[in-house]
Amino acid sequence: MSGPTAPAANASDPAALPEVARIARDLIRIDTQNWGGGRASGEREAAEYVGAYLESLGLITHYFEPISRRTNVTARVPGKNPDRPALILHGHLDVVPAPAEGWSVDPFEGLVRDGMLWGRGAVDMKDMDAMILTSVAELLRAGEQPDRDLILTFFADEENGGVEGSQLVVRDRPEWFAGATEAISEVGGYSIDVAGRRAYLLQVGEKALLWIRLVARGRAAHGSRLHGDNAVTRLAEAVAALGRTEWPVRLTETTTQLLARLAEITGESDADPDALAAYTGPAQGFLRSTLRTTANPTGLTAGYKHNVIPDRAEALIDVRVLPGTEDAALADIRRIIGDDVEIQTVHRDIGLEVPFSGDLVERMVAALGRHDPGAPVIPYLMGGGTDNKALASLGIAGFGFAPLRLPADLDFTGMFHGVDERVPIASLEFGQRVLTDLIRTC
């Protein structure tokens, strides 16, 4: 497949954008919205753009399109030591939908304003895609070779659990990852403020994923009737009960380490977990969600006419649970909503947790330390999920390391799937330097 011509720059853009920002902007301008259920756009065009860039570096690319237009692309950078296990650097090219009416800018313009790159994907995760590409480019253009093979892979459909992306690649193209034991991707390596001190989060785990549908049934009738068998009422009561539930804190090895590091930085050794998380400013909501199960209603469907009581009502619930507690969480949900509402599992995926130790972890910590000396690096368990879940089926340990040095007052974690998504250009440059340093030394 050949790559498309890069979109033209805005006339209002700075005269010279750093390459990492230009690549991220170009990718933002390729609309790759993923609505789920097989409905998506632009993934083939984005994969072709990435493939053309990789080919311009002299790399051989391979494409896999298991479903029409759901395109995945990979390339391997040969290392000096082929006996060493390969390292995967991976990203996804799709983004969640961005209804324009909620934004102050065009979500797909790739606007540069106030020192930031704005647009859907600026944070999740076309910033990291650009950092991967330009870090490898810097190495190869300098005539350098990594010590071990680097496998660069860009997936479709991550925002739908990888059902039509990484899961099919792992199943049908496992040879893409031959010899690999570790992988690096998104949602880690970025800075947060901890009681006035900058620290970095390194992602060494992910909560398990349960997408469930609640189905309530009743008896259809005229909207004017006295009616005690109303599916909408039954569903609403179940959704409200679940949405109001305060799930208890349950610690894993990773979250125990997270809290210990926060206590060390703040000097608050006796604080409870939520109080410690509160010291992280805008990141506290993100981190508090990693300490417990969350179950959020995300969709409601019922009825077809104003004066008809429907016989069926449905709700979508996004449930994220600590690794290994999926069945217990489902039992808790059944207890909370009662027996009158059916629970259907739409999608289920594993949780992950790997040790905050070992050579690669030490090298990621060291790379951050060389570019921001003295800043502590803290392990954490991510509340969401990545394509590392699919790679885990091949025995590959996954980490989140998309390094960004961020302003203390920027609600970066709130940008994920949010409105007016944006990333500082200086942070992209920092991340590209750190990632280049890592792949040069790992």
N, C-alpha and C positions, 0 to 999 in steps of 0.2 A: 504494500500500500504506500502511496506517496503522500507526503505531508502537504497541508494547505498553506497558502500564503498567510503570514502573520497579519493580524488586523492592524490597520493604520493607527498611529499614535494620536492621542488628543492634541489639538493645537495648544491647549492650556497646560499640557504636561511640562515638567522641567526639561531643559534642553537635553540633558543626558541622564536617563534613568540607569541605575546599576543593572547589570544583566539579570540578576536574580529577580528584581522587581519587574523588569520587562517581560520575562518569561511567565511570571505569576499573573501579570496583567493580561498577557495574551491568552492564557488558559481561562481566566475569568470571563473573557469576551467570547469564549466558546460556551454557549448555553448548554450545560449538561444536567439539567434538572431531572431528578429521579422521583417520580410520584409513587413508586412501588407497584407491585402487581404486574410487572412487566412493562410498565409505561415509563419511558425515559426518552431523553433527547441528547444528541450531540456527542455521545461517548465514542463513536467511531471517529469523528472529526478530531476530538481531543487526543485519541490514541495515535492517529496519523500525525498530528503535530508533534507529539512526544517522540514517535518513531523517527520522523524526519530529523529531529534534533540529535537523537542518538546516532543515526546514520552519518550525520555531518561530523561526528567525532570518530568515525571509522569503525563503529561497532556494528555487529550483525544483529538485526532485530527479528523477532518472531511474533506473529500475531495469532490470536485465538479468538474466534467469534462463535461460541457455541450456540448462541441465539442471535438472530439477525440484528446487527447494529450494536450488540452488547460486546464491545471490543476490548480485549486485553492485549498488552504488549510487553515484551521483555527483551533484555539484552544482557550479555555477560561480559564483564571486564576481566580478562585473564590476569591472575596474580603471579608474582614471582615465585611463589611457593605453592604449586598445585597440590601438595600433600596436606596443606592446611584446610580445614573446613571452610566452605564459602560463607560469606555474609550477605544476606538479602537486605536491600534497601527498597522499600515498597510504599506505594501510595495509591489512592483511588482518584479517579477522574470525574466521578459524578458528584453532584451536590444536591442538597434538599431543595424543594421549591422555594422561590422567593417572590411572593405576591408583591408587585411593584407599589401598590397603594400604601403599604406600611413603611416604605423606605423614603428617606430624604434625598436619595440619589438613585439613578438607574442601577439595579443590581448587577447588570451585565455590561456596563460601560467600562469598568476598570478605571474609575476616576482616581486621579492622584490629587489629594487636597490635604492641607495641614500636615504635610509630611507623612501621610498615610495612603495606603492603597485600599480603596473601597470596592466592595463587591462580594457577591455570593461565591464562597470558596476562598476568600482572602485568608480565612482562619482554618476552614475545614474543607479540603486541605491542599489547595493549590499553592499555598505558600511553601509547604514542605515538598510538594512535587518539584517546584522550581529550585529549591535548595538542593535536592538530590541531583537534578540535572546539572546545575551549574557547579556544584562541588566536584562531580566527576569530570566535567569539562575542564575545570582548572587543573586538575591532576594530569589529564591526558594532553592538554595543550602544552604543558610544561615538559612533556616527554617522560613523565613519571609513571610508575607502575605500582599498584597496591601490592602489599605482601601476599594477600590471598585473593581469590576470586571474589568479585562483587557481582551480585545478581540484582539487576535493576528491573523491577516489575511494577506495572501500573494497571490496576484492576478497574473493571466496571462494577456497578451495582452494590458498592459497599453500603450505601445508605438504605439498602433494603436487606441488610444482613448478608450480602454476598451470595444470595441464592442463585443469581444468574451471572455471577462474577467469580470471585475467588474460590467458592466451593466447587464450581465446575472446572476451574483451572487445576485445582489440586487433584480432583478426581481424574481428569482426562489428560492433563499435561504435567504429571509429577516430575517428569524429567527436567522441566525448567529449573527445578530446585535441587537437582542432584548434587550431593556433597555438602549441602548447607545444614548448619546446626543452629543458627541464630538469625534473627531478623530485627530490623529497626523500622519503625514507622511513626505515626502521628501521636499527638496528645501526651507529650512528655518533653522534658528538657527546657521548658519555658520558666520564666521567673515569676515569683509572687513576692508580695511584701509580708514579712512576718514581724510584727511589732516594730516596724520601722527599719528592718534589715532585709536586704534582698537575698532570696534563696531560690533554688531551682528544684522543680519536681521531676523525678525520673520515674516513668511508669513501668512497673514490674508486674502488673496484674490487671485483670479486667473482671468486672462482675459478669455473672451469667445473664443471659437474655431470655425472657419469656414474653412473647407477644400473644396475648390471649383475647378472646372475644367472649363477652357475656351476652347470653341470649335469654330474654324473658318472653314467655308466651302467655297469651290470654285469650279472650273471646272477642271477636270483631262485633261491633255494634254501632248504632247511630250515636252521633256525638251528643245528643240531647238526653240520653238515657242515664238513670242511676245505674252505676256499673261498678261492681266490686272486683271484676276479673280483668283489670286493665294492665296490659303488658308494659306500657310506658311507666306507669306508677311503680310497678314491681321493679323494673330496671332502674329507675331513678333512685329508689331506696337503696338498692344494692350498690350503685355507683357512689352515692353519697357516703354510705358507710365505709366503703373502701377508701375513698378519697380523703376522709377525715381520720383514718387510722394513723396513729403515731407509732411507727415501727421502732422497736428497741435497738440500741447499739449492740452490735456483735462484732468482735474484733478478730481479724485474721493475723497471720504473721506480718504481713505488709503493713496493715493499718496500726498494729502495735508499734512497729518501727517508726511509722509516720508520727504517731503521737509522742513517742519518746524523743524524736528529734525536735518537734515543736516545743516540748517541755524544756529541752536543753537550751534552745534559742531564747525562749521567753523567760526562763527561770521560774515557770509556774508548774512545778512538779506535782502539785496536789490538785490541779484543775481537772474537771471532768472533760471527756472527749469533745463535747460541743463547745465548751468554753475555750479549749485550746484552739479549735478550728476557727473560733471568732477572731483570733489574733491575725488571721490571714487576709483580713479586709475583703475585697471583692471576691476572692477565691473561696470564702468560707462556705457558701452554699454548695459549691461544687464538691468540696472536700467532705462536708457533713453527709452528703448523699452516699459517700463511699463507706460509711460506717454502719450502714443498715440497709435493709430492703427498701426499695421505693416502688410504688404502684400508682401510676398516673393515668387517669382517663384521658384519651386523646381523640376520641371520635364517638359520635352518637348517630344512630340511624333508626328512624321509626316513622310510620305513617305515610299516607299518600294523598290525603285530602283532609281539609280542615274539619269537616263534619263527620268523619269516620274514625271511630276508635279502632286502632290496628290490633291485630292478633299477635304481633311480633315486634320486639324492639331489641336493638343490639347496641353494645358499647365496645369500643376498642380500648384495651388497657396495656400500657407499656410497663412491664415489670422487670426490674433489675435486682438481682439477688446476689449474695455473696457466693463465691465459688463453692460448689458442693451442697448447696442448700435449696436447690430448685424444688425438690419434691416436698420438703417441709414448707416452703413458701406457698405452694399450691394448696396444701392442706390448710394453712392459715387463711388463705383467701376464701376457701370454701366455708370455713367457720365464720368469717366476717360477713359474707354476703348471704349465707343461709342456703337452704336446699332448693329453693324455688326458681333459681336462675342457673342455667346451664353454663359451664365453662368449656370453651373450645380452645385448643392450642393452635395458634396460627403459625408460629415459628418459635423454635427453641434452639438455643446455642449455649455452648459450654462457658464456664468461667475459667479464668487463667490466673496462675500465680507462679512466678519464678523467683529464685533467690536474688536478693540485692547484694550479690557478691560475684566473684569470678573475674576473669581477665577483661571481658568486654565491658562490664560495669565499671571496673577500675579505669579503663581507658576513656569511657564516656565522662566519668567524673573528672579525670585529669584534663580532658580537652576543655571542659567548661572552666576548670580552674586556671588554665593558661590564659583564658580570655576574660575572666572575671575573678581575679585572685581573691581568696578569702570568703567567697560566697558559698554557703553550705549547700549540699545536694541531698535531697530528701526523697526516699522511696514512697510511692503511693500506688493505690489501687484505683483504677479508673472506673467511674460509674457507668460509662458507656462501653462500646465494643469497637474492635477494628478487625481488619482482615488477618490479624495474627491468630484469630480463632481458627480459621481454615488451615493456616500453615501448621498449627499445633497438631493436626491430624497426621502430619508427616514427621512428628517428633522435633519440630523446630521451636526453639524458645524465642518468644517475642517480647520486644521492649518498645516503649514509646519514647522517642528521642528526636524531637523537632525543635532544636534549641533556639530560643528567642529571649533576648534581654528586653524587658518591657517596662514602660512607665508604671510606677507603683499604683497610680490611681486609675489605670485602664482596667476595666472589667473584661479581661480577655476571655475568661471561661464563659461569660455571659454572651459572647459573640457566637458560640457554637449554635448553629441553627437559629440565630437571632436576627434582628433587624439592624440595618446599617453595619453589617459585618465589615471589619477593617483591621489592618495590621500596619504598624509603623514600618516605613522603608528601612530605617536604621536597624530595626530588629531583624528584618530579612537579611541585611548585610552581615549582622552579627552571626545569625544562624548559619549562613553560608560559610563564614570563616571557621566556625566551630566544627561544622560537619566535614569540611575539607580537611581540617586538622585531624579529625577522628579517622577518616578513611585512609589518610596518609600514614597513620601510626598503628592501626589495628591489624 
